[in-house]
């Protein structure tokens, strides 16, 4: 079993992000491919998701950490 068959994942095709002017927050909407949908259906989109600024900063830090790890592991193969 390879890493891609352990669970179903939804490849991200893009996103929209911007400030939520009435709050100290950002909104994010992701485009993604549903692997179980008919091919002709094309990319799907999530609803807009709200992130308080502190949570958004933590997300950036977590993404950076995991990118560094993935890059490091990719050079070891």
PDB file as gemmi writes it, atoms N, CA and C in Angstrom:
CRYST1    1.000    1.000    1.000  90.00  90.00  90.00 P 1                      
ATOM      1  N   UNK A   1       0.851  -1.174   0.000  1.00  0.00           N  
ATOM      2  CA  UNK A   1       0.000   0.000   0.000  1.00  0.00           C  
ATOM      3  C   UNK A   1       0.896   1.235   0.000  1.00  0.00           C  
ATOM      4  N   UNK A   2       0.684   2.110  -0.972  1.00  0.00           N  
ATOM      5  CA  UNK A   2       1.491   3.325  -0.980  1.00  0.00           C  
ATOM      6  C   UNK A   2       0.783   4.450  -0.235  1.00  0.00           C  
ATOM      7  N   UNK A   3       1.463   5.527  -0.066  1.00  0.00           N  
ATOM      8  CA  UNK A   3       0.950   6.643   0.735  1.00  0.00           C  
ATOM      9  C   UNK A   3      -0.370   7.202   0.183  1.00  0.00           C  
ATOM     10  N   UNK A   4      -0.585   7.091  -1.115  1.00  0.00           N  
ATOM     11  CA  UNK A   4      -1.771   7.680  -1.714  1.00  0.00           C  
ATOM     12  C   UNK A   4      -3.001   6.788  -1.626  1.00  0.00           C  
ATOM     13  N   UNK A   5      -2.873   5.564  -1.135  1.00  0.00           N  
ATOM     14  CA  UNK A   5      -4.036   4.689  -1.028  1.00  0.00           C  
ATOM     15  C   UNK A   5      -4.461   4.450   0.412  1.00  0.00           C  
ATOM     16  N   UNK A   6      -3.804   5.087   1.368  1.00  0.00           N  
ATOM     17  CA  UNK A   6      -4.187   4.902   2.777  1.00  0.00           C  
ATOM     18  C   UNK A   6      -5.485   5.610   3.115  1.00  0.00           C  
ATOM     19  N   UNK A   7      -5.796   6.692   2.415  1.00  0.00           N  
ATOM     20  CA  UNK A   7      -7.029   7.430   2.661  1.00  0.00           C  
ATOM     21  C   UNK A   7      -7.386   8.224   1.410  1.00  0.00           C  
ATOM     22  N   UNK A   8      -8.632   8.609   1.305  1.00  0.00           N  
ATOM     23  CA  UNK A   8      -9.064   9.435   0.184  1.00  0.00           C  
ATOM     24  C   UNK A   8      -8.707  10.880   0.489  1.00  0.00           C  
ATOM     25  N   UNK A   9      -8.080  11.539  -0.463  1.00  0.00           N  
ATOM     26  CA  UNK A   9      -7.804  12.961  -0.297  1.00  0.00           C  
ATOM     27  C   UNK A   9      -8.307  13.707  -1.526  1.00  0.00           C  
ATOM     28  N   UNK A  10      -8.492  14.991  -1.366  1.00  0.00           N  
ATOM     29  CA  UNK A  10      -9.076  15.834  -2.388  1.00  0.00           C  
ATOM     30  C   UNK A  10      -8.038  16.858  -2.838  1.00  0.00           C  
ATOM     31  N   UNK A  11      -7.419  16.665  -3.997  1.00  0.00           N  
ATOM     32  CA  UNK A  11      -6.395  17.606  -4.452  1.00  0.00           C  
ATOM     33  C   UNK A  11      -6.959  19.026  -4.596  1.00  0.00           C  
ATOM     34  N   UNK A  12      -6.249  19.982  -4.047  1.00  0.00           N  
ATOM     35  CA  UNK A  12      -6.644  21.394  -4.119  1.00  0.00           C  
ATOM     36  C   UNK A  12      -6.243  21.946  -5.483  1.00  0.00           C  
ATOM     37  N   UNK A  13      -7.163  22.652  -6.121  1.00  0.00           N  
ATOM     38  CA  UNK A  13      -6.914  23.227  -7.443  1.00  0.00           C  
ATOM     39  C   UNK A  13      -6.701  24.732  -7.392  1.00  0.00           C  
ATOM     40  N   UNK A  14      -6.996  25.340  -6.268  1.00  0.00           N  
ATOM     41  CA  UNK A  14      -6.833  26.782  -6.128  1.00  0.00           C  
ATOM     42  C   UNK A  14      -7.574  27.276  -4.897  1.00  0.00           C  
ATOM     43  N   UNK A  15      -7.541  28.576  -4.692  1.00  0.00           N  
ATOM     44  CA  UNK A  15      -8.235  29.149  -3.539  1.00  0.00           C  
ATOM     45  C   UNK A  15      -8.486  30.626  -3.762  1.00  0.00           C  
ATOM     46  N   UNK A  16      -9.422  31.144  -3.000  1.00  0.00           N  
ATOM     47  CA  UNK A  16      -9.711  32.576  -2.907  1.00  0.00           C  
ATOM     48  C   UNK A  16      -9.536  32.927  -1.439  1.00  0.00           C  
ATOM     49  N   UNK A  17      -8.851  34.014  -1.166  1.00  0.00           N  
ATOM     50  CA  UNK A  17      -8.620  34.418   0.217  1.00  0.00           C  
ATOM     51  C   UNK A  17      -8.681  35.937   0.298  1.00  0.00           C  
ATOM     52  N   UNK A  18      -9.210  36.419   1.401  1.00  0.00           N  
ATOM     53  CA  UNK A  18      -9.259  37.867   1.604  1.00  0.00           C  
ATOM     54  C   UNK A  18      -9.660  38.204   3.014  1.00  0.00           C  
ATOM     55  N   UNK A  19      -9.537  39.487   3.351  1.00  0.00           N  
ATOM     56  CA  UNK A  19      -9.902  39.916   4.701  1.00  0.00           C  
ATOM     57  C   UNK A  19     -11.415  39.958   4.869  1.00  0.00           C  
ATOM     58  N   UNK A  20     -11.863  39.689   6.059  1.00  0.00           N  
ATOM     59  CA  UNK A  20     -13.263  39.863   6.418  1.00  0.00           C  
ATOM     60  C   UNK A  20     -13.331  41.222   7.113  1.00  0.00           C  
ATOM     61  N   UNK A  21     -13.722  42.222   6.380  1.00  0.00           N  
ATOM     62  CA  UNK A  21     -13.595  43.610   6.819  1.00  0.00           C  
ATOM     63  C   UNK A  21     -14.271  43.922   8.142  1.00  0.00           C  
ATOM     64  N   UNK A  22     -15.309  43.226   8.480  1.00  0.00           N  
ATOM     65  CA  UNK A  22     -16.045  43.527   9.706  1.00  0.00           C  
ATOM     66  C   UNK A  22     -15.477  42.826  10.928  1.00  0.00           C  
ATOM     67  N   UNK A  23     -14.447  42.017  10.740  1.00  0.00           N  
ATOM     68  CA  UNK A  23     -13.833  41.259  11.833  1.00  0.00           C  
ATOM     69  C   UNK A  23     -12.317  41.218  11.629  1.00  0.00           C  
ATOM     70  N   UNK A  24     -11.593  40.883  12.653  1.00  0.00           N  
ATOM     71  CA  UNK A  24     -10.155  40.629  12.537  1.00  0.00           C  
ATOM     72  C   UNK A  24      -9.988  39.191  12.079  1.00  0.00           C  
ATOM     73  N   UNK A  25     -10.305  38.953  10.804  1.00  0.00           N  
ATOM     74  CA  UNK A  25     -10.320  37.588  10.290  1.00  0.00           C  
ATOM     75  C   UNK A  25     -10.108  37.580   8.782  1.00  0.00           C  
ATOM     76  N   UNK A  26      -9.817  36.403   8.274  1.00  0.00           N  
ATOM     77  CA  UNK A  26      -9.721  36.147   6.841  1.00  0.00           C  
ATOM     78  C   UNK A  26     -10.800  35.146   6.455  1.00  0.00           C  
ATOM     79  N   UNK A  27     -11.179  35.182   5.195  1.00  0.00           N  
ATOM     80  CA  UNK A  27     -12.042  34.130   4.662  1.00  0.00           C  
ATOM     81  C   UNK A  27     -11.267  33.415   3.558  1.00  0.00           C  
ATOM     82  N   UNK A  28     -11.470  32.108   3.477  1.00  0.00           N  
ATOM     83  CA  UNK A  28     -10.775  31.263   2.510  1.00  0.00           C  
ATOM     84  C   UNK A  28     -11.787  30.316   1.881  1.00  0.00           C  
ATOM     85  N   UNK A  29     -11.687  30.155   0.587  1.00  0.00           N  
ATOM     86  CA  UNK A  29     -12.504  29.184  -0.148  1.00  0.00           C  
ATOM     87  C   UNK A  29     -11.546  28.376  -1.012  1.00  0.00           C  
ATOM     88  N   UNK A  30     -11.632  27.048  -0.938  1.00  0.00           N  
ATOM     89  CA  UNK A  30     -10.753  26.177  -1.705  1.00  0.00           C  
ATOM     90  C   UNK A  30     -11.498  25.552  -2.882  1.00  0.00           C  
ATOM     91  N   UNK A  31     -10.816  25.441  -4.005  1.00  0.00           N  
ATOM     92  CA  UNK A  31     -11.261  24.615  -5.117  1.00  0.00           C  
ATOM     93  C   UNK A  31     -10.589  23.258  -4.955  1.00  0.00           C  
ATOM     94  N   UNK A  32     -11.283  22.184  -5.304  1.00  0.00           N  
ATOM     95  CA  UNK A  32     -10.715  20.851  -5.137  1.00  0.00           C  
ATOM     96  C   UNK A  32     -11.343  19.875  -6.119  1.00  0.00           C  
ATOM     97  N   UNK A  33     -10.662  18.766  -6.300  1.00  0.00           N  
ATOM     98  CA  UNK A  33     -11.162  17.677  -7.142  1.00  0.00           C  
ATOM     99  C   UNK A  33     -11.716  16.592  -6.229  1.00  0.00           C  
ATOM    100  N   UNK A  34     -12.954  16.199  -6.475  1.00  0.00           N  
ATOM    101  CA  UNK A  34     -13.554  15.077  -5.748  1.00  0.00           C  
ATOM    102  C   UNK A  34     -13.245  13.807  -6.529  1.00  0.00           C  
ATOM    103  N   UNK A  35     -12.406  12.923  -5.975  1.00  0.00           N  
ATOM    104  CA  UNK A  35     -12.017  11.726  -6.735  1.00  0.00           C  
ATOM    105  C   UNK A  35     -13.178  10.771  -7.024  1.00  0.00           C  
ATOM    106  N   UNK A  36     -14.286  10.920  -6.303  1.00  0.00           N  
ATOM    107  CA  UNK A  36     -15.436  10.046  -6.533  1.00  0.00           C  
ATOM    108  C   UNK A  36     -16.468  10.652  -7.478  1.00  0.00           C  
ATOM    109  N   UNK A  37     -16.278  11.920  -7.874  1.00  0.00           N  
ATOM    110  CA  UNK A  37     -17.227  12.587  -8.769  1.00  0.00           C  
ATOM    111  C   UNK A  37     -16.926  12.214 -10.218  1.00  0.00           C  
ATOM    112  N   UNK A  38     -17.943  12.252 -11.060  1.00  0.00           N  
ATOM    113  CA  UNK A  38     -17.686  12.009 -12.494  1.00  0.00           C  
ATOM    114  C   UNK A  38     -16.676  13.031 -13.025  1.00  0.00           C  
ATOM    115  N   UNK A  39     -15.783  12.593 -13.897  1.00  0.00           N  
ATOM    116  CA  UNK A  39     -14.714  13.450 -14.418  1.00  0.00           C  
ATOM    117  C   UNK A  39     -15.258  14.735 -15.046  1.00  0.00           C  
ATOM    118  N   UNK A  40     -16.380  14.633 -15.729  1.00  0.00           N  
ATOM    119  CA  UNK A  40     -16.936  15.816 -16.398  1.00  0.00           C  
ATOM    120  C   UNK A  40     -17.485  16.861 -15.418  1.00  0.00           C  
ATOM    121  N   UNK A  41     -17.634  16.501 -14.155  1.00  0.00           N  
ATOM    122  CA  UNK A  41     -18.137  17.448 -13.157  1.00  0.00           C  
ATOM    123  C   UNK A  41     -17.121  18.558 -12.867  1.00  0.00           C  
ATOM    124  N   UNK A  42     -15.855  18.255 -13.004  1.00  0.00           N  
ATOM    125  CA  UNK A  42     -14.815  19.261 -12.806  1.00  0.00           C  
ATOM    126  C   UNK A  42     -14.605  19.603 -11.340  1.00  0.00           C  
ATOM    127  N   UNK A  43     -13.792  20.639 -11.090  1.00  0.00           N  
ATOM    128  CA  UNK A  43     -13.465  21.023  -9.714  1.00  0.00           C  
ATOM    129  C   UNK A  43     -14.695  21.488  -8.922  1.00  0.00           C  
ATOM    130  N   UNK A  44     -14.666  21.227  -7.631  1.00  0.00           N  
ATOM    131  CA  UNK A  44     -15.704  21.663  -6.695  1.00  0.00           C  
ATOM    132  C   UNK A  44     -15.143  22.836  -5.886  1.00  0.00           C  
ATOM    133  N   UNK A  45     -15.987  23.498  -5.105  1.00  0.00           N  
ATOM    134  CA  UNK A  45     -15.526  24.554  -4.209  1.00  0.00           C  
ATOM    135  C   UNK A  45     -16.147  24.373  -2.838  1.00  0.00           C  
ATOM    136  N   UNK A  46     -15.358  24.692  -1.809  1.00  0.00           N  
ATOM    137  CA  UNK A  46     -15.883  24.688  -0.453  1.00  0.00           C  
ATOM    138  C   UNK A  46     -16.710  25.957  -0.242  1.00  0.00           C  
ATOM    139  N   UNK A  47     -17.338  26.023   0.890  1.00  0.00           N  
ATOM    140  CA  UNK A  47     -17.938  27.283   1.330  1.00  0.00           C  
ATOM    141  C   UNK A  47     -16.802  28.194   1.765  1.00  0.00           C  
ATOM    142  N   UNK A  48     -17.087  29.481   1.996  1.00  0.00           N  
ATOM    143  CA  UNK A  48     -16.072  30.352   2.569  1.00  0.00           C  
ATOM    144  C   UNK A  48     -15.875  29.956   4.030  1.00  0.00           C  
ATOM    145  N   UNK A  49     -14.636  29.782   4.423  1.00  0.00           N  
ATOM    146  CA  UNK A  49     -14.270  29.407   5.782  1.00  0.00           C  
ATOM    147  C   UNK A  49     -13.629  30.613   6.445  1.00  0.00           C  
ATOM    148  N   UNK A  50     -14.025  30.926   7.675  1.00  0.00           N  
ATOM    149  CA  UNK A  50     -13.481  32.067   8.390  1.00  0.00           C  
ATOM    150  C   UNK A  50     -12.353  31.664   9.316  1.00  0.00           C  
ATOM    151  N   UNK A  51     -11.267  32.440   9.298  1.00  0.00           N  
ATOM    152  CA  UNK A  51     -10.120  32.197  10.166  1.00  0.00           C  
ATOM    153  C   UNK A  51      -9.791  33.479  10.924  1.00  0.00           C  
ATOM    154  N   UNK A  52      -9.889  33.470  12.258  1.00  0.00           N  
ATOM    155  CA  UNK A  52      -9.387  34.620  13.011  1.00  0.00           C  
ATOM    156  C   UNK A  52      -7.902  34.808  12.684  1.00  0.00           C  
ATOM    157  N   UNK A  53      -7.408  36.042  12.758  1.00  0.00           N  
ATOM    158  CA  UNK A  53      -6.031  36.322  12.362  1.00  0.00           C  
ATOM    159  C   UNK A  53      -5.010  35.469  13.103  1.00  0.00           C  
ATOM    160  N   UNK A  54      -5.209  35.261  14.403  1.00  0.00           N  
ATOM    161  CA  UNK A  54      -4.255  34.428  15.156  1.00  0.00           C  
ATOM    162  C   UNK A  54      -4.238  32.993  14.645  1.00  0.00           C  
ATOM    163  N   UNK A  55      -5.395  32.460  14.288  1.00  0.00           N  
ATOM    164  CA  UNK A  55      -5.460  31.103  13.748  1.00  0.00           C  
ATOM    165  C   UNK A  55      -4.808  31.065  12.368  1.00  0.00           C  
ATOM    166  N   UNK A  56      -5.001  32.103  11.566  1.00  0.00           N  
ATOM    167  CA  UNK A  56      -4.380  32.170  10.246  1.00  0.00           C  
ATOM    168  C   UNK A  56      -2.861  32.182  10.375  1.00  0.00           C  
ATOM    169  N   UNK A  57      -2.332  32.909  11.360  1.00  0.00           N  
ATOM    170  CA  UNK A  57      -0.885  32.937  11.588  1.00  0.00           C  
ATOM    171  C   UNK A  57      -0.371  31.550  11.981  1.00  0.00           C  
ATOM    172  N   UNK A  58      -1.126  30.840  12.806  1.00  0.00           N  
ATOM    173  CA  UNK A  58      -0.737  29.484  13.198  1.00  0.00           C  
ATOM    174  C   UNK A  58      -0.772  28.538  11.996  1.00  0.00           C  
ATOM    175  N   UNK A  59      -1.742  28.740  11.118  1.00  0.00           N  
ATOM    176  CA  UNK A  59      -1.825  27.922   9.908  1.00  0.00           C  
ATOM    177  C   UNK A  59      -0.601  28.158   9.025  1.00  0.00           C  
ATOM    178  N   UNK A  60      -0.210  29.410   8.857  1.00  0.00           N  
ATOM    179  CA  UNK A  60       0.986  29.729   8.060  1.00  0.00           C  
ATOM    180  C   UNK A  60       2.219  29.047   8.656  1.00  0.00           C  
ATOM    181  N   UNK A  61       2.389  29.135   9.967  1.00  0.00           N  
ATOM    182  CA  UNK A  61       3.536  28.507  10.630  1.00  0.00           C  
ATOM    183  C   UNK A  61       3.498  26.985  10.454  1.00  0.00           C  
ATOM    184  N   UNK A  62       2.336  26.392  10.607  1.00  0.00           N  
ATOM    185  CA  UNK A  62       2.209  24.943  10.461  1.00  0.00           C  
ATOM    186  C   UNK A  62       2.490  24.509   9.024  1.00  0.00           C  
ATOM    187  N   UNK A  63       1.968  25.249   8.050  1.00  0.00           N  
ATOM    188  CA  UNK A  63       2.252  24.931   6.650  1.00  0.00           C  
ATOM    189  C   UNK A  63       3.745  25.024   6.369  1.00  0.00           C  
ATOM    190  N   UNK A  64       4.402  26.064   6.853  1.00  0.00           N  
ATOM    191  CA  UNK A  64       5.845  26.229   6.642  1.00  0.00           C  
ATOM    192  C   UNK A  64       6.622  25.056   7.240  1.00  0.00           C  
ATOM    193  N   UNK A  65       6.244  24.667   8.441  1.00  0.00           N  
ATOM    194  CA  UNK A  65       6.910  23.542   9.106  1.00  0.00           C  
ATOM    195  C   UNK A  65       6.755  22.258   8.301  1.00  0.00           C  
ATOM    196  N   UNK A  66       5.539  21.999   7.820  1.00  0.00           N  
ATOM    197  CA  UNK A  66       5.293  20.762   7.083  1.00  0.00           C  
ATOM    198  C   UNK A  66       5.912  20.802   5.685  1.00  0.00           C  
ATOM    199  N   UNK A  67       5.985  21.969   5.081  1.00  0.00           N  
ATOM    200  CA  UNK A  67       6.665  22.096   3.790  1.00  0.00           C  
ATOM    201  C   UNK A  67       8.145  21.786   3.961  1.00  0.00           C  
ATOM    202  N   UNK A  68       8.769  22.360   4.984  1.00  0.00           N  
ATOM    203  CA  UNK A  68      10.183  22.088   5.258  1.00  0.00           C  
ATOM    204  C   UNK A  68      10.422  20.594   5.455  1.00  0.00           C  
ATOM    205  N   UNK A  69       9.564  19.949   6.231  1.00  0.00           N  
ATOM    206  CA  UNK A  69       9.692  18.521   6.493  1.00  0.00           C  
ATOM    207  C   UNK A  69       9.541  17.717   5.196  1.00  0.00           C  
ATOM    208  N   UNK A  70       8.515  18.040   4.421  1.00  0.00           N  
ATOM    209  CA  UNK A  70       8.268  17.302   3.172  1.00  0.00           C  
ATOM    210  C   UNK A  70       9.433  17.468   2.187  1.00  0.00           C  
ATOM    211  N   UNK A  71       9.980  18.689   2.111  1.00  0.00           N  
ATOM    212  CA  UNK A  71      11.122  18.915   1.238  1.00  0.00           C  
ATOM    213  C   UNK A  71      12.335  18.126   1.704  1.00  0.00           C  
ATOM    214  N   UNK A  72      12.553  18.105   3.019  1.00  0.00           N  
ATOM    215  CA  UNK A  72      13.677  17.362   3.569  1.00  0.00           C  
ATOM    216  C   UNK A  72      13.520  15.863   3.293  1.00  0.00           C  
ATOM    217  N   UNK A  73      12.328  15.340   3.498  1.00  0.00           N  
ATOM    218  CA  UNK A  73      12.087  13.912   3.273  1.00  0.00           C  
ATOM    219  C   UNK A  73      12.198  13.574   1.794  1.00  0.00           C  
ATOM    220  N   UNK A  74      11.804  14.500   0.931  1.00  0.00           N  
ATOM    221  CA  UNK A  74      11.883  14.263  -0.507  1.00  0.00           C  
ATOM    222  C   UNK A  74      13.306  14.149  -1.000  1.00  0.00           C  
ATOM    223  N   UNK A  75      14.248  14.785  -0.322  1.00  0.00           N  
ATOM    224  CA  UNK A  75      15.655  14.710  -0.740  1.00  0.00           C  
ATOM    225  C   UNK A  75      16.341  13.457  -0.220  1.00  0.00           C  
ATOM    226  N   UNK A  76      15.668  12.708   0.667  1.00  0.00           N  
ATOM    227  CA  UNK A  76      16.270  11.519   1.260  1.00  0.00           C  
ATOM    228  C   UNK A  76      15.922  10.255   0.475  1.00  0.00           C  
ATOM    229  N   UNK A  77      15.105  10.361  -0.575  1.00  0.00           N  
ATOM    230  CA  UNK A  77      14.705   9.165  -1.338  1.00  0.00           C  
ATOM    231  C   UNK A  77      15.567   8.979  -2.542  1.00  0.00           C  
TER     232      UNK A  77                                                      
END                                                                             
